[in-house]
Amino acid sequence: MGKAIEITDANFEEILASDKPILIDFWAEWCGPCKMIGPVVEELASEYDGKVVIGKVDVDSNPNTSAKFGIRSIPTLLVFKNGEIVDKQIGAVAKAVLAKKLEAQLV
């Protein structure tokens, strides 16, 4: 069963090199909406296991990665393909919205 991986400043570039689409959830422990979307991200990690890389970046612990992408509001979810940002979602949304963004990258 897939699980969202912890992405840090140290392993970010390695994760980004994946040939699969990547969904990254930028979050923080103190963020209410982040706690609402966290379980959704975990469900997607399970459902898209092997097809999409899904990870989480704690913005407090990984300021370099957060700054690199100008993360100002959390949760921010970025979708990458071939190392480039192809989609973005700021704020908590329904699982179907995120699933649709991932499906678009699997075509």
C-alpha positions in Angstrom: 0.0 0.0 0.0 1.4 3.4 -1.0 2.1 6.1 1.5 3.1 9.7 1.0 6.8 10.0 1.3 8.5 12.7 3.4 10.3 15.1 1.2 13.1 17.2 2.7 15.5 19.9 1.5 18.0 17.0 1.3 16.1 14.6 -0.9 14.0 17.0 -3.0 16.1 16.9 -6.2 16.3 13.2 -6.1 12.5 12.9 -5.8 12.0 15.5 -8.6 14.1 13.3 -11.0 11.4 10.7 -11.0 10.0 9.8 -14.5 6.5 9.6 -12.9 4.2 12.6 -12.2 4.7 14.0 -8.7 2.3 15.5 -6.3 3.8 17.4 -3.4 1.8 18.7 -0.5 3.5 21.7 1.3 2.1 21.7 4.8 2.8 22.5 8.5 1.7 20.9 11.8 0.0 24.1 13.0 -2.1 24.5 9.8 -5.8 23.5 10.2 -6.6 23.1 6.4 -3.4 21.1 6.1 -4.8 18.6 8.6 -8.0 18.4 6.6 -6.2 17.6 3.3 -3.5 15.3 4.8 -5.7 12.1 4.9 -6.8 12.8 1.3 -3.1 13.0 0.2 -2.5 9.7 1.9 -5.5 8.1 0.2 -4.2 9.3 -3.2 -0.8 7.9 -2.4 -2.4 4.5 -1.9 -4.6 4.7 -4.9 -1.9 5.9 -7.3 0.8 3.7 -5.9 3.3 2.9 -8.7 1.8 5.5 -11.1 2.4 8.8 -9.3 5.0 9.8 -6.6 3.2 11.5 -3.8 5.0 13.3 -1.0 4.8 16.0 1.7 7.1 18.8 2.6 6.9 20.2 6.1 7.5 23.9 5.4 8.8 24.6 8.9 11.5 21.9 8.7 12.4 22.5 5.0 12.6 26.2 4.3 14.8 26.0 1.3 12.4 23.9 -0.8 9.5 26.0 0.3 11.3 29.2 -0.6 12.4 27.8 -3.9 8.8 27.5 -5.0 7.6 30.7 -3.3 5.2 28.9 -1.0 3.4 31.6 1.0 0.0 29.9 1.7 -0.5 26.4 2.9 -1.6 23.9 2.1 -0.1 24.3 -1.4 -0.1 21.3 -3.6 2.2 21.3 -6.7 2.1 18.7 -9.5 5.3 18.1 -11.4 6.0 16.3 -14.6 9.5 15.9 -16.0 10.8 18.2 -13.3 8.5 21.1 -14.2 5.4 22.4 -12.3 2.4 21.5 -14.5 -0.4 22.2 -12.0 -1.0 23.9 -8.6 -3.6 23.9 -6.0 -3.7 26.3 -3.0 -6.0 25.5 -0.1 -7.9 22.4 0.9 -10.0 20.9 -1.9 -12.0 17.7 -2.5 -10.2 14.5 -3.3 -11.8 14.4 -6.7 -10.2 17.7 -7.7 -6.7 16.4 -6.9 -7.4 13.1 -8.6 -8.4 14.9 -11.7 -5.1 16.9 -11.7 -3.2 13.6 -11.4 -5.2 11.8 -14.1 -4.4 14.6 -16.5 -0.7 13.9 -16.1 -1.1 10.1 -16.7 -2.3 10.5 -20.3 
